[in-house]
């Protein structure tokens, strides 16, 4: 079960790293979009350029979402590994003769 915990933690760590990077890129893209929209009358920015920048912000939102999803997958993998370790330890402690030593009748 340790072979599930360690990879799960690695996935969580890399997802957190990628989330931070993608989120900062999303903030920059949103700021760029709002700056260009606010200055559109002065700069005469074409509609095609605005559409391109808007779609880049949507791509960054999807990147942030996938980073969060990978963090969730890593958490699930880690939880399965931890559950297996705990269940295995409980089964080993019960199987060592705990009930037979007390003399309980069933």
C-alpha positions in Angstrom: 0.0 0.0 0.0 3.0 2.3 0.4 3.3 2.1 -3.4 0.0 4.1 -3.6 0.8 6.7 -0.9 4.1 8.0 -2.3 2.9 8.4 -5.9 -0.3 10.1 -4.6 1.8 12.6 -2.7 4.0 13.2 -5.7 0.9 13.9 -7.8 -0.5 16.3 -5.2 2.8 18.2 -5.0 3.1 18.5 -8.8 -0.5 19.6 -9.1 0.0 22.3 -6.4 3.1 23.5 -8.3 1.2 23.6 -11.7 -1.8 25.2 -10.1 0.3 28.0 -8.7 1.9 28.5 -12.1 -1.3 28.3 -14.1 -3.2 30.6 -11.7 -0.6 33.3 -11.9 -0.8 33.0 -15.8 -4.6 33.3 -15.5 -4.3 36.4 -13.4 -1.9 37.9 -16.0 -4.2 37.0 -18.9 -7.2 38.5 -17.2 -5.3 41.7 -16.4 -4.1 41.9 -20.0 -7.6 41.4 -21.3 -9.1 44.0 -19.0 -6.3 46.5 -19.9 -6.8 46.0 -23.6 -10.6 46.3 -23.4 -10.4 49.5 -21.3 -7.9 51.0 -23.8 -9.6 49.7 -26.9 -10.8 53.1 -28.0 -7.4 54.6 -27.8 -5.4 51.7 -29.4 -7.9 50.7 -32.0 -7.5 47.0 -31.2 -9.2 44.8 -33.7 -12.0 42.4 -32.8 -9.9 39.5 -33.9 -7.2 40.4 -31.4 -9.7 40.7 -28.6 -11.2 37.3 -29.4 -7.7 35.8 -29.4 -6.9 37.3 -26.0 -10.4 36.3 -24.6 -9.8 32.7 -25.7 -6.4 32.6 -24.2 -7.9 33.5 -20.8 -10.4 30.6 -21.3 -7.5 28.2 -22.0 -5.8 29.4 -18.8 -9.1 28.7 -16.9 -9.1 25.2 -18.2 -5.5 24.7 -17.2 -6.3 25.8 -13.7 -9.2 23.4 -13.6 -7.2 20.4 -14.8 -4.5 21.2 -12.2 -7.1 21.1 -9.5 -8.5 17.9 -10.9 -5.1 16.2 -10.8 -4.7 17.3 -7.2 -8.0 15.6 -6.4 -6.9 12.4 -8.2 -3.6 12.5 -6.2 -5.6 12.9 -3.0 -7.8 10.0 -3.8 -4.8 7.7 -4.6 -3.2 8.7 -1.4 -6.4 8.1 0.6 -6.7 4.6 -0.9 -3.2 3.8 0.1 -3.6 5.1 3.6 -6.9 3.2 4.0 -5.2 0.1 2.8 -2.3 0.5 5.3 -4.7 1.1 8.2 -7.0 -1.8 7.2 -4.0 -4.1 6.8 -2.6 -3.1 10.3 -6.0 -3.7 11.9 -6.4 -7.1 10.2 -2.9 -8.1 11.4 -3.6 -7.0 15.0 -6.9 -8.9 15.1 -5.4 -12.0 13.4 -2.7 -12.3 16.1 -5.1 -14.1 18.5 -6.6 -11.2 20.4 -10.0 -12.8 20.9 -8.6 -16.3 21.7 -6.4 -15.1 24.5 -9.3 -13.6 26.4 -11.3 -16.8 26.5 -14.5 -15.4 24.9 -17.1 -17.9 23.7 -18.9 -17.3 20.5 
